[in-house]
Amino acid sequence: MTKDSMLIAGNWKMNGLSAALAELQAIAAGLPAACAQADIAALVCLPASLLSRGAEAVRNSRLALGGQDCHFADSGAHTGDIAAPMLKDAGASYVIVGHSERRADHCETDELIHRKAEAAWRAGLVAVLCVGETLEQREQGAALEIVGRQCEAAIPAGAAADRLVIAYEPVWAIGTGKVPTRDNVAEMHNFIRQKLHRRFGEMGEKIRLLYGGSVKPDNAAALLSVPHVHGALIGGASLNHKDFLAIIAAAATLP
Ligand code: PEP
């Protein structure tokens, strides 16, 4: 894969009132210049409350929108939840499933995340499925084993490059300013790539692997140039259009 197939994805988490739509519009407006000649895909996963208006605000731009979670059912008696077809209807084309904050805050298991990814696919959404180890697990030397198990249990059969993106996000790097070494990222991405290849054959080679965890304009080029890294999932730095566009520009200048 080349830089042309990179995906730079923002995750606004539980941030953003109506006023933040101006920031979203600034991202959309800045994309052509930030991408230069590169065909980089850009995505912002919004709070569900902003999706419809966000879709209106960035209509006719190349910025894609996503949700941050979906229920495994397509509709029904699940108060407070949101279904994948609702996200699609509101303007999303992607949805994050299995983010570590949902695993921690809502006790989400790999089996549940598996069902959510299938729900995303039924609705015609691309699932951005997150995996990653805690600091304790890394210090115990169990990072590969943990992520391997997450991949096996959470990724459904039928995975394909046009409907699945995997985001490797070490839990200890999210929102902390700490980042793994390039070697650690390379080792993990190579490991996930081998796993995907073994399970899905040639298609497994084409599924995008994102790195996520404290990606900022000043470390983006170093992280994005690691082999088998095809983009980034970005929390904090996606809330500010200048930082997010600077990360996209860094991706666009990679050889
Ligand atoms: C995230 O929310 O997935 C994330 C990686 O956050 P941050 O970039 O703030 O570490």
Residues whose N, C-alpha, C, O or C-beta is under 5 A from the ligand:
A	BS01	PEP	N11 A173 I174 G175 T176 G212 G213 S214 V215 L233 I234 G235 G236 A237
